[in-house]
């Protein structure tokens, strides 16, 4: 507005601009306010849902501790139905799947674990569901489906467990050389604190591997970790 000669001319120009564009500005303000309030409502709603989900989850755990299976399953299913986007629903699905496997209801376990794999936004939940589904297929005797879920490239920090289960499956099929390869891969991927080391060492020795060869695997892993 530096082209105007007087303050009065500048003010007249401002009033003219508002008379022309005022309604548009009002709508912009209204829309911004609605978006702001919607955002606050969305966050508050999510907090309420999460709090309610946690209450139902701990109620489910309470029923589980009392060995009230009927109540536990009812509350777990309610979590999945009413609070599907919360982590509590996915934990409930794991609980149902565990109980289903114990009852040899493998179809129900598969249903729950596939739901977590497909719907969870948490990668660790997805991978845990994959590992447990592999174990479910293994327990069911469906080795082909179990091995089809093994994916070394997507395993991340779950490689040790996945390779160990793969080794168990191959061992049960008397594919001993392949089982040894999987156990070796599991041992190489095991964390430095050797969370699975002793069991894997036992399984390798059971298949005829000497302690010297096992030590070489450990040395190789240590060398790679120091680079």
C-alpha positions as MATLAB code, in Angstrom:
seq = 'XXXXXXXXXXXXXXXXXXXXXXXXXXXXXXXXXXXXXXXXXXXXXXXXXXXXXXXXXXXXXXXXXXXXXXXXXXXXXXXXXXXXXXXXXXXXXXXXXXXXXXXXXXXXXXXXXXXXXXXXXXXXXXXXXXXXXXXXXXXXXXXXXXXXXXXXXXXXXXXXXXXXXXXXXXXXXXXXXXXXXXXXXXXXXXXXXXXXXXXXXXXXXXXXXXXXXXXXXXXXXXXXXXX';
ca = [
       0.000    0.000    0.000;
       2.983    2.312   -0.242;
       1.417    3.755   -3.441;
      -1.287    5.564   -1.442;
      -0.525    9.175   -0.554;
      -2.429    9.457    2.755;
      -3.458    7.280    5.720;
      -7.088    7.943    4.790;
      -6.558    6.569    1.315;
      -4.884    3.489    2.780;
      -7.770    2.915    5.194;
     -10.341    3.304    2.404;
      -8.416    0.707    0.407;
      -8.370   -1.719    3.342;
     -12.133   -1.275    3.915;
     -12.807   -1.830    0.233;
     -10.758   -5.039    0.221;
     -12.611   -6.392    3.287;
     -15.994   -5.476    1.757;
     -15.016   -7.469   -1.317;
     -13.341  -10.462    0.400;
     -14.789  -10.428    3.915;
     -17.136  -13.358    3.390;
     -14.289  -15.489    2.065;
     -12.149  -14.654    5.099;
     -15.041  -15.546    7.409;
     -15.316  -18.965    5.784;
     -11.568  -19.500    6.080;
     -11.730  -18.669    9.791;
     -14.729  -20.942   10.299;
     -13.119  -23.847    8.441;
      -9.862  -23.429   10.387;
     -11.799  -23.418   13.664;
     -13.750  -26.534   12.690;
     -10.563  -28.360   11.714;
      -8.904  -27.358   14.971;
     -11.863  -28.509   17.072;
     -12.165  -31.728   15.049;
      -8.495  -32.462   15.668;
      -8.897  -31.915   19.393;
     -12.021  -34.090   19.460;
     -10.224  -36.838   17.513;
      -7.306  -36.864   19.965;
      -9.631  -36.812   22.960;
     -11.746  -39.598   21.449;
      -8.634  -41.727   20.888;
      -7.553  -41.162   24.502;
     -10.977  -42.245   25.750;
     -10.972  -45.351   23.538;
      -7.463  -46.294   24.697;
      -8.436  -45.853   28.352;
     -11.576  -47.951   27.933;
      -9.602  -50.583   26.050;
      -7.049  -50.809   28.850;
      -9.806  -51.270   31.445;
     -11.346  -54.129   29.460;
      -7.923  -55.671   28.910;
      -7.086  -55.772   32.612;
     -10.553  -57.181   33.287;
      -9.725  -59.931   30.784;
      -6.409  -60.596   32.559;
      -8.246  -60.773   35.879;
     -10.582  -63.445   34.483;
      -7.591  -65.311   33.103;
      -5.854  -65.300   36.484;
      -9.019  -66.696   38.065;
      -9.072  -69.477   35.431;
     -12.479  -68.232   34.330;
     -12.002  -69.190   30.680;
     -15.548  -68.355   29.581;
     -15.326  -64.820   30.983;
     -11.793  -64.370   29.658;
     -12.775  -65.336   26.105;
     -15.897  -63.163   26.250;
     -13.884  -60.106   27.305;
     -11.153  -60.833   24.774;
     -13.690  -61.004   21.950;
     -15.310  -57.795   23.134;
     -11.943  -56.049   22.988;
     -11.481  -57.205   19.398;
     -15.014  -56.203   18.386;
     -15.247  -52.845   20.185;
     -11.625  -51.642   20.296;
      -9.982  -53.154   17.176;
      -7.554  -50.277   16.618;
      -6.005  -50.480   20.088;
      -3.023  -52.669   21.006;
      -5.224  -54.264   23.677;
      -7.351  -55.893   20.980;
      -4.253  -57.436   19.422;
      -3.064  -58.693   22.806;
      -6.518  -60.191   23.287;
      -6.178  -61.943   19.924;
      -2.873  -63.462   21.080;
      -4.612  -64.669   24.251;
      -7.442  -66.308   22.299;
      -4.958  -67.888   19.887;
      -2.889  -69.331   22.738;
      -5.962  -70.857   24.356;
      -7.146  -72.189   20.971;
      -3.820  -73.952   20.341;
      -3.973  -75.531   23.800;
      -7.433  -76.836   22.877;
      -6.141  -77.935   19.440;
      -8.580  -75.507   17.829;
      -6.031  -74.527   15.202;
      -8.531  -72.852   12.876;
      -9.459  -70.327   15.591;
      -5.805  -69.691   16.391;
      -5.072  -69.145   12.701;
      -7.982  -66.697   12.419;
      -6.797  -64.573   15.354;
      -3.125  -64.540   14.347;
      -3.896  -63.685   10.723;
      -6.019  -60.789   11.928;
      -3.073  -59.343   13.865;
      -0.711  -59.940   10.929;
      -3.025  -58.132    8.515;
      -4.453  -55.360   10.695;
      -1.793  -54.374   13.194;
       0.222  -51.223   12.574;
       2.937  -52.413   14.969;
       5.664  -54.387   13.204;
       6.625  -56.338   16.337;
       3.018  -57.458   16.786;
       2.872  -58.474   13.135;
       6.097  -60.473   13.426;
       5.060  -62.090   16.710;
       1.792  -63.135   15.065;
       3.752  -64.586   12.144;
       6.052  -66.567   14.443;
       3.112  -67.909   16.455;
       1.242  -68.802   13.270;
       4.293  -70.758   12.081;
       4.241  -72.603   15.416;
       0.495  -73.187   15.054;
       0.916  -74.759   11.618;
       3.813  -76.806   12.985;
       1.672  -78.074   15.874;
      -1.096  -78.857   13.385;
       1.350  -80.807   11.226;
       0.931  -78.485    8.246;
       4.652  -78.114    7.577;
       4.211  -76.633    4.092;
       2.176  -73.681    5.369;
       4.561  -73.214    8.281;
       7.613  -73.003    6.028;
       5.799  -70.718    3.568;
       5.642  -68.027    6.277;
       9.394  -68.109    6.816;
      10.884  -65.019    5.198;
      14.477  -64.267    6.071;
      14.431  -60.847    4.396;
      11.521  -59.611    6.536;
      12.534  -61.261    9.813;
      14.510  -58.329   11.288;
      15.078  -59.051   14.983;
      12.924  -62.168   14.807;
      15.323  -64.142   12.628;
      16.642  -66.333   15.462;
      13.168  -67.557   16.398;
      12.093  -68.054   12.802;
      15.222  -70.012   11.883;
      14.978  -72.117   15.034;
      11.367  -73.066   14.305;
      12.315  -73.805   10.699;
      15.079  -76.069   12.002;
      12.592  -77.863   14.267;
      10.238  -78.456   11.339;
      13.019  -79.755    9.099;
      14.299  -81.945   11.934;
      10.841  -83.475   12.370;
      10.851  -84.212    8.638;
      14.247  -85.936    8.973;
      15.837  -83.301    6.748;
      18.802  -83.170    9.061;
      21.331  -81.285    6.917;
      18.806  -78.516    6.251;
      17.875  -78.464    9.928;
      21.528  -77.939   10.859;
      21.723  -75.010    8.407;
      18.684  -73.375   10.020;
      20.009  -73.896   13.541;
      23.338  -72.416   12.477;
      21.560  -69.383   11.010;
      19.576  -69.027   14.228;
      22.724  -69.187   16.344;
      24.480  -66.617   14.154;
      21.510  -64.262   14.478;
      21.081  -64.795   18.228;
      21.699  -61.709   20.373;
      25.041  -61.312   22.117;
      23.507  -62.223   25.460;
      22.885  -65.696   24.006;
      19.182  -65.703   24.756;
      18.731  -68.847   22.672;
      22.351  -69.953   22.550;
      22.290  -72.900   24.950;
      19.188  -74.483   23.434;
      20.501  -74.038   19.899;
      23.856  -75.482   20.916;
      22.055  -78.504   22.359;
      20.042  -78.980   19.171;
      23.156  -78.723   17.006;
      25.029  -81.243   19.153;
      22.031  -83.551   18.966;
      22.424  -83.506   15.191;
      26.107  -84.353   15.440;
      27.820  -80.958   15.323;
      31.001  -80.776   17.388;
      31.667  -78.124   19.996;
      34.604  -76.892   17.888;
      32.281  -76.077   14.980;
      29.831  -74.381   17.337;
      32.696  -72.291   18.736;
      33.638  -71.299   15.197;
      30.097  -70.025   14.594;
      30.292  -67.969   17.791;
      33.691  -66.571   16.804;
      32.421  -65.657   13.357;
      29.434  -63.867   14.900;
      31.649  -61.980   17.337;
      33.935  -60.900   14.503;
      31.035  -59.604   12.417;
      29.622  -57.762   15.428;
      32.925  -55.966   16.079;
      33.265  -54.689   12.507;
];
